[in-house]
Amino acid sequence: MAALAWWRLEMAALPELEESIIWKLNALGIPRVAVRHAPEKPQDRQLVAWLPEIDWPQAERQQLEHALEPLAATFGMELPAITWAHQVDEDWSLAWKQHWEPDPVGQRLLILPAWLELPPEHADRLVIRMDPGSAFGTGSHPTTRLCLEAIERLADARGSAAGTAPSLGPIRVADLGCGSGILGIAALLQGASTVAAADTDTWAVRATRDNAAVSGFEDRLQAAHGSVEELAALLEGQPADLLLCNILAPVIEALCPQFHTVLAPHGVGLLSGLLVDQAPALIDALAREGWCGELAVEQGRWGLMMLHKAH
């Protein structure tokens, strides 16, 4: 039997486009995707995808490039140049894994691919063990890092107020658009009691459950397929103390009328996935629903918003 041959696609993984392109590739039946970056240079990333040669002749590859162009146009950008390399009988899964390294985030967290040993120099960090898979949220994207760092700061503040080590305390967390489950796992590592998570992508739900198990939290993290309604059902009528929501601003705006079903009046929300110039319109939309949103952190064009009940 002839060896399987592959086309290897490579392009710069610009922060604004990274997750949209991964989503589009998955939607087009291309699940073998990796984003490689050195931890010391998280802004310098390269997206790599492997496509079976038999399914992707030249005409199909050209159509793929055209299908990706509108994603860049949304941000007023041009799609980065795509290069193709022909490879015979590559063990793509092994090559994919070689692109991942231990990735420290903030002061205390470490994202560690499940197949790697804990490096001694990071032995004092809280370890998020995960198999990145094809779901969003590997920690490389600015919006994910903004959320992880915000969870850490919240734990610092609550620990300081209680006169204890940094901890979120025994709170209930809701994760809307959970992706890989990375944010909920980070909250559990920092003292949260339980996490209820939901995502409209079945792959993401599977990845969240798998990563919760790898990190030892399968009994404390529940994940459902769906949106805010399914998340509210998981919470069984008791809105959470902390809402994590790393999704695009227009989606947040569409869902915010139902935030009262997943976030308690005393609770705090961390909203990421939004561009800084989208913040004013989102703040207005939240205010109409009785919430106060404040742009708390910016990184490049991306921002993170803190949410609480307006008084």
N, C-alpha and C positions, 0 to 999 in steps of 0.2 A: 504494500500500500504506500502511495506517495506521501512524503512528509507534508504536513500542513504548513503553508506559507502565509506570511502576515504582511500587512502594510502598517508601518509605525508612523503615526501622526505626531508632530511636535509643533508647539506654538508657545509664545509667551503667555503666561497666566496673569493677565492684568487683574488687579483686585476688583474693579467694577464688573468684570465680565466672567470671572472664574466660575462662580456657582451657576450662572445662567448657562454657560457653555456645557458644564458637566450635566446639567439637567437636560439640555437639548440632545447631547450625545446619547444619554440613557434613553430618552424618548425615541430616538432613532435606532434603538437596538444595539448600542455600542456601550456595553457595561465595563469593558476593560480599560479603565481610565485611572491615571495617577497624576498627582501634582507633586513635583519634587522641589524641595527647597532645603537649604541649609538653615538650621535653627538660628545661627547668628546673622543670617540675611533673609528673614521671612518675606521681605518685599521682592526678592529676586526669585521668582517661581517660573517653572516650565511645566506646561501641561503636556502629558503624553497619553496617547491612546493606541490600542492595538486592534486592527480590523482584519478579519480573515480575507485573504487575497481573492478567494473564489467568489465572495459576495460583493467585492468592491473594485470593479474595473475602473478605468480612468474616468469614464463618463459619470459613474456614481460618485466618485471622489470629488469631481468638480461640482456636482449638485450639492454634496455635503458642504463644501466651502460656501456656496451661495446661500444655503439654509442657515449658516451661522452668522452671515453678515448683518441681518436685521438686529441681532442681539447687541452688536456694537453700535449700530445707528441709534438705538434707544438712548444711549448715553452721549450721543454726538461724537462718537469715536469711530475710527476705522478698525476693522478686524486685524489683529496681528498677523503677520505673514505665517503661513502654514508650510511646513516642509514634510515631505514624505520619504520614507526609507523602506526598501524592500528587505524583509528578513525571512529566512527559511527556518522552519521548525523551531522557533523561539519558545522557550518555556516562559510565556508571558506572565504567568502568575508569580513565578520566582523573580523575574525582572521587576515586576510591579512592586513587590515587597522590598526590593533593594533600594527603592526611592524613599522609604520612610526611615526616619531617625527619631530618637527621643527628643521631645520638643518642650522645653520649659516655658511656662506661661506665668506671668506675674511673679509674685514672691514665693508662692508655695506649691503651685501645681506643676505636674509633668504629664504630658500626653505621651503614652508609651505604647507603640504597636504591640499587640498581644504576643507576637512571636519573638520579641526581643527580651533580653535580660535587663534588669534594672541597673543602670550604670552606678558605680559606687559614688561618683561625684554628685549624684542626685538622690542619694539614699534618704535624705531628710525631707523630700518633697512628697506631697499627696499625689498618688499615681492614678491617673485615668487610663486604665488598660482598655484598649479597643482595637477592633479590626475595622479599619476605615471603610472597607467595602465600597459600595457605589453611592452611599447616602451622603447628603450634605453634612458639613460640620466636622471636619477633620482637625480644626484648630488653626489652619493656615490662613483662613480668610479673616480680614480685619473685623468684620461684624461678630464673628465667633469669639475672637480674642477680646474684643470690647466687652462682651457679655461675661466671659470667664473672669476677666479682671474686675468687673463690677461686682460679681458675686463675692470675690475675695475681699473687696473693700467693704462690702456690706457685712461680711463676717467679722472683719476687723472692727468696724464701728459697734456692732452688737456685743462683741466680746469685751471691748473697752468699756462700754456702758455698764456691763454686768460685772466688771472687774475680773474677767476670766480670760483664758486664751481665746484667740479668734474663733468664733463659732456663730453660725446662723441661729443656733438654738433649735429646739424640737418643733420646727415648723413644717407645714404642709406646702408642697410646691406644685404648681401647675406649669407644664411646658407645652406651649402651643406652637406646633410646627417643629417637632422635636429633632428632625433630621437623624443624626447618628446617636442621639441621646447624650451627647457630651456635656451639655449644660446641666441636665438633671443629675448626672453622675457627679459633676463637680459640686453641686449643692449638697448631695448626700455625703460626700467626703468631708464637707465642712459643717456637718452637724444637723442637716435637715432630717426629718423623720421619714417622710415618704414623698414620692414624686408620682403624679399622674401626668401622662404624656399622650399627645395625639399628633398625627400627621396624616395628610391626605395621600401620601405616597406609601404604598404597601411595602416597598423596599426599605423605606426609612423606619417603618414600624418594626420590621424584622431586625434591622440593624440595631435599633434601640434596645430591643429585647436581648439580642445576642451580646451587645456590649455591656448591658446591665449584668448579665450572667458572668461575663469574663471579669468584671470588676467586683463581683461578689454581692450585687444588690438586686438579684432577680426577685427576692421576696419583698423589696421595698419600692420597686419601680414598676408601675403598670403602664402599658402602652396600648392605645387603641387606634384603629384606622378611622380617620375622619377629621372633622374640624372642631370648632368650639362647642358644638352640641354634644359630640361624643366625649369631649373633655369634661364638660359639666356632668355628664352621666357618670363618668368614672369617679368624680368627686362626691357623688351621691348627695347633692344638695347642700354641701358644706364647702363654699368657695375657699380657695387657698389663701395662705398668708403671703406667698410670693408667686408672681406670674413672670415666666420667662417667655419671651416672644421674639425670636430672631427670624423675621420674615419681612417681605418687602412692604414699604410704607402704604401703597394702595390697598394691600390685603389687610394690614392692621386697621386702616381707616374703615374698611368694609365690615370688619369683625367687632370693632369697639362697642357698638350698641349692645353686644352680648357679654362684654367684659364683666358685668356685675354677676354673671352666673359662675365665673371661674376665679374671681379675685374679691376677697372680703373687703368691706369698707375700711378696715384698718390696715389693709395689705399694701404691699409695694410691688410695682411692676418694673421690669427691665425690658425695654423695647429697643431692639437693634434691627439691622437690615435696612435702615433708612439713610438716604442721602441728606446731608446737612441742609440743602436748600429745600427739602421736602418737609422739614420740621415745622415751619409756621402753619402750613395747612393742616398738618396732623394735630398740632396743639389745639387748633380751633375745633377740629372734629371731636377730639377727646373732651374739650370743654362743653360742647353741646350735650355730651352724655354724662356730665357731672364729674369728670376726671380732670386732674391738673397734671399736665405733662411738661417736663422741663428738660431741655437738651443739656445733658450733664457732661458728656465727653465727646470729643471729635478726634478722628484720625483720618487725615486726608479729606476726602469727600464724604466719608461715612460718619455717622453719629450714633450715640446711644442716649435714649431718653429714659428718665425716671418718671414713674407714674404713681400717683396716689389720689385718694378721693378729695375732691374740692370741698372746702368748708365754707 
